[in-house]
């Protein structure tokens, strides 16, 4: 089993790293439990807000990572989550050995237009002295067999399967040969919900975190490790503090009805609107955006709104017949999708948008995959345990 700290699934007492193995083990209308560090987060006294300053906690987390590893590498997307991680290290003079920006595909416009220029600007100003690794993942498409999806934690998009293989890059090899390496990701902002019982809860949703089993293709499972900066069992006080800051802001500045709408866990949830409120609350030091205002820093959403058929993978789809190896890889990807279509009940998948799916299939010249539409919509997100923060106490604003 891979790194259990990034979450694992449980069905009838059996643990699974792979969400799709877990879903196969479920009865038609049964759902797996997603254990995201239940022991550590379950031990918190959630109603009591930590006294420490949030940015001191960020600093302590960066120091913690630095002390646990010989080398520290930060994945930087240009978004506010990873920007806060990056500047926590820089502002506190905590060494960084490299910054990785994934680039080279259409869907990574944010990285091309924002992330890479931003890092180079910091380097030119000598604010950042470590190397920038521009990681083009298009060279790592390699579905060697039809069981590839069991190595992925959640997403079925081809590009996600390339991420665990990034260790093959020469610059990554150089780092790994020099010591135990942490690959730090800015996962993620807190997911707060104001429920119908008028109480605040917090949970973790697997689709925000579970991208791929990074240890799957690298036998040195203790030598390189993905570290979620915020969602970590090693410093649960970060999410604890963030949660109270978010709750306090909503209670002081909005109404109960409005907060329920913004934080709902139902299908009406708008992640962009939610983030517009949350980001300035928990990352305010690194943005002058006010809670609720549209982002005033560069950010581009996914070009394709379909879960699996992202523009990130245009190279994979359009180049599937370029060589015998690319055709074999593509065929194995499709066979894997067929396996889970036949082995997992349709209720476990999101309802596909027929029009958007058809448009995406046509764009990439893979209309023959229309029969896989439910699977291409990917599995429904799975929540971890819900932890009660407190009963709502909104300030009277009349």
N, C-alpha and C positions, 0 to 999 in steps of 0.2 A: 504494500500500500504506500502511496505517496505521502506527502507532508500533510498530516492531519490538522495542522494549525490553519490551513486554508479552507477547512471544512470537509466533512464527509457525511455520507448518507447512511441511514439505518432503517432496515426493514425486518420486522419480526426477529429482532435481536442480532441480525447480521449486519456488519459494517461494509460499506462500499465507498471507494474513492470516486468511482464513475457514477454520475447521475443516471446514465442509461442502463448500467447494470442494475442499479437500484430500482428503476422503473420497470425493468423486465421482471424483477422479483415480486412486484406488487400485483395484487389482484386488480381486476378491471377498474374499480372505483376506490382503490386503496392508494394512499400517498405516502412517500417516504418521509422520514424526519430528516431535516438537515441539521446536523450537529456542528454548530460553529462555536467552538470553544465554550460549550455549555457550562462546564465546570467552573471556568474562570469568570465568565460574565454572570453566571448564576450566583457566585459568591459575593457579588457587590451589594452594598446597602444602597440601592438605587435612589430611594427618596432623599438621601443626604448628599447635597452638592459638595464635591471636593473643594477645599479652600485654596489650593494652589492655582497660580496663574496658568492659563492655557498655554501661552507661549513658552513658559518655563517647562511645561510638560513636553512640548514639542522638542525643546532643547535637550531635555533629559532622554527622550526617545532616540534622538540622533546620536547622543553620546553612548547610549546603550548599544546601538547597532555597531558603532565604531569600535567599541571594546570587545564585542563578540566575534568580530571578523578581522581578517588580515587586510581585505580589500573591500571597498564600498563603491558600488555602481548604482547610479540613480537613473531610472527610466523617466524621461521627461517628455511630456506630450504638448506642453504649452498651456495646458489648462491650469486652473487655480489650485487644484489639489497638489499636483506635482510641483508647481511654482512655489507653494508654501514649503514643501519638503526641501526643495533645492535651496531656498534662502534660509531655512532653518540651519542647514549645514554651513552655508557661506557666512551668515551673519554671526555665527558663534565659533568661527574658525575651526570647524570640525572637518577633517580631511575627506575629500572625495577623490577617488581614483579614476573615475570616468563617468561621463554622462552619455546615455544612449538615447537617441531619437530614432524611432522606426520611421522609415521614409521609403519613397520609391514607387508608391501606388496612388492612384487617383483619390482614394478615400482618405488619404492622409494629408489633405490640404492644410489642416491646422498645424501639422508638424512642419510642412514645407514653408508655409507663409509666416508662421509665428514662432515655432519652437526652435528651429535651426538658426534663424537670424538672431533670436534672443540670446541663445547660448554663445554664438560668435561675437555678439556685442559685449557680453560679459567677459569673454576671453580677451578681446581687444583692449578692454579697460583694465585688464589684469585683476578683475574681481574674481574670476574663475580661472584657475591655472591647470586644471586637469584636461585630458583630451576629450574631444567629442567623437563618439562612435555613431556614424550615420548608418544605421542597420537596414539594408534593403532585404526584406524577408522573401522577396519573390524567388530567390535562388534556393529556398529551402522547402518548396513544395515536394513532398515525397511520401505519398501514401503507399506504403510497401505491401499492405494487405488490407483485407476488407474489415478488419476488426479495429481500425484506427480510432473509432469514436469512443471506445472503452477507455482510452487514455486521456480523453478530454473531460474536463469537469462539467462543462455545460454547453458551450457553443459548438455548433456544427459547421460554422463558416470555415472554409479552407485555410484562410490566413491565420486563424487561431492555432492551427496545427503546426504552423511554422515557428511560433514563438518559443516552444520548448527546445527547438533545435538551434537557437541563436548561439549556444555555446560553441558551435562549429566555426563561427566567425574567427578569423585569425587574431583580431584584437581581444576577443573574449578568451581565446586559448591562452594568450599571453598573460592575461590577468589570472586565470585559473592556475597557471603554472607557478604563480607567485604566492599563492596562499588561499585560504578559505575566503570565499567571496560572497557578499550579500548583494542581491539585485533588489533594490528598493523601489516599490511601486506605491503611488499615492492613493491607495485604497483605504477608505473612501469616506465621504461625509456621512454623518449619522442619519438614519432613517427613522424619524419620529412619526408617531400616529396618535391623533386624538380620537379615541374610540367613542362609541355610542353611549358608554357608561360614564362619559365626561371625565375620563381619566387619560393621562398621557402614558404611552408605551413606547418602547424602542425595540427594534428587531433588526436582523440582518437578512438581506435578500440575496440568494445565491447568484442571480444573474448579474449583480454588480461586482462580484468578486471572482467567481469561478470561471476562469477563461481557459486554462489548460493545465495539465499536470506537468510542471516544469521539470520534474525529476525523471520523467518517463524515458527520455532518450539519452540521458546522461547517467552512466553507472555510478558516478561519484556523488551519491545522494547526500552526503554530509559535507561536500566540498563547495558546492554552490547552492544557494538557497534563495528563494524569493521571500522577501520580507514586506508584508503589508505595513506601511508606516503607521496608519491610524487604527485599523482593525487588527489589533494584535493582542494575544493573550499575555504578552510580556509586559504590557503597560495598559491595563484596562481602564485606568483613570482618565485617559484621553477621551474615549467615547463617553464615559460617565460625565465628565465636565462639559463636553460639547452638548450633550443631551440637555443638561440643565440650562445652559446658555440659550439654546434654541427655545425651550419651553418658557423661560423667563421673558424672552423678547416677544414671543407671540402673546403671552398673557398681558404684558404691559402695553402692547401696541395694536392689538387686533381684538376681534370678538371671538367667542366660542364657535359660532357658526362659520365664520370665515376660516378659522384655524382647522376646523374639521374638513372643510372643502380642500384646502391646500395640502393637508397631510394625509388624506384618505388613502387607504390601501385597496380601494376598489378600482374598477377599470377606468374610472373617470380621472384617475391620478395623472397629473401633467408634470413630468419630471423637470422640464425646463423651468416652469413656474416655481416649483418647489426649490430648485437650486438657486433661483434668483433671490430667494429669501435666506436660504441656509448659508450660502457661500460667504456673504459679508459678515455673518454672525460668527462663524468659526474660523474664517481666514482674513478677517478685516484688516489686519496689519499689512497685508500685501495686495489690497485692492481698495480703491476709494468709492467703489460701488455701495450704494445704500440698500438695505434689505428691501426686496420687492421690485427694485428697479431692474430694467434689462441689463444684461452684462455690458460693461463699458470697456471690456478687454476683448481681444480677438478670440473668437470661438466659432467653429463650424461644426454643425451636426453631421451625422452620417448622410452621405449623399443619397444612398438608397435607404428607404425606411424599412425595407424587408429585413428580417432578422438574419437570415443566412446569406441571401444573395446581395452582399455588399459590393460596392464598386471597388473596394480594396482588392477584391479577387479577380478583377478584370483580366489580368495577365494569365491567371490559372484557367479561366473559362475559355478565353479566346485562343490560348496557346495549347489547348489540350491535344491537338493533332500534330503539333510541331515535330515531335519525336516519338519513338515507340515508348520511351520511358515516361513522357508526359501523358501519353494515352493510357498507359497502364496505371499511372497514378490517379488520373481522372476516373477511370473505371472502378478502381478500388474505393474511391470516395463515394461514388454512386452506389456501389454494392453495400457499403456500410449503411447508407441511408435506407436502402431497401430492407436490410436486416432489422433495423429498429422500427421501420414501418410495420413489419410483419410480427414483431415480437412485443410491441408496446401498444396498449389500448389508445385509441384516438383521443380519448378524453384528456390524456396527459399532455397534449400539444395545444399551442395557441391556435385560435381560429384564423386561418389565412385570409388575407385580403386578396380576393381572386383577381381583381383588376391590377393591383400593384405587383402581384406575383407574375401575372401574364406579361406585364410590361418588362419586368426584370428578366424573365426567361427569354423574351424576345430580344432584348438589348444584348444579352450575352450569347445569343444563338444557341440556346439549350432548351428550346421549347419542348423537346421530348421528355423533359423532367416534370411536366405538369402533373403527372400522376403522383408525384412526391410532395405536392403542395403542403399537406398537413405537417410533414416532417420538416420541410424547409422553414416553416413558421417557428420551429424549435419548441422545446419543452416549456411548459408553464413554469414561471419562477416559483421557487420554494423558499418559504420563510423559515428562519430559525425560531427558537423559542421567543415569546414576547415577554419583556420584562417591564413591570409597572414602575414608572418613574414617580408619579404622584397623581392625586386628584387635581383636576383643573381648578384654578382660582384666578379668574380674569378680573382685572381692575375695572371698576365701573367708570365708563367714559362718558356718561351722560352729563 
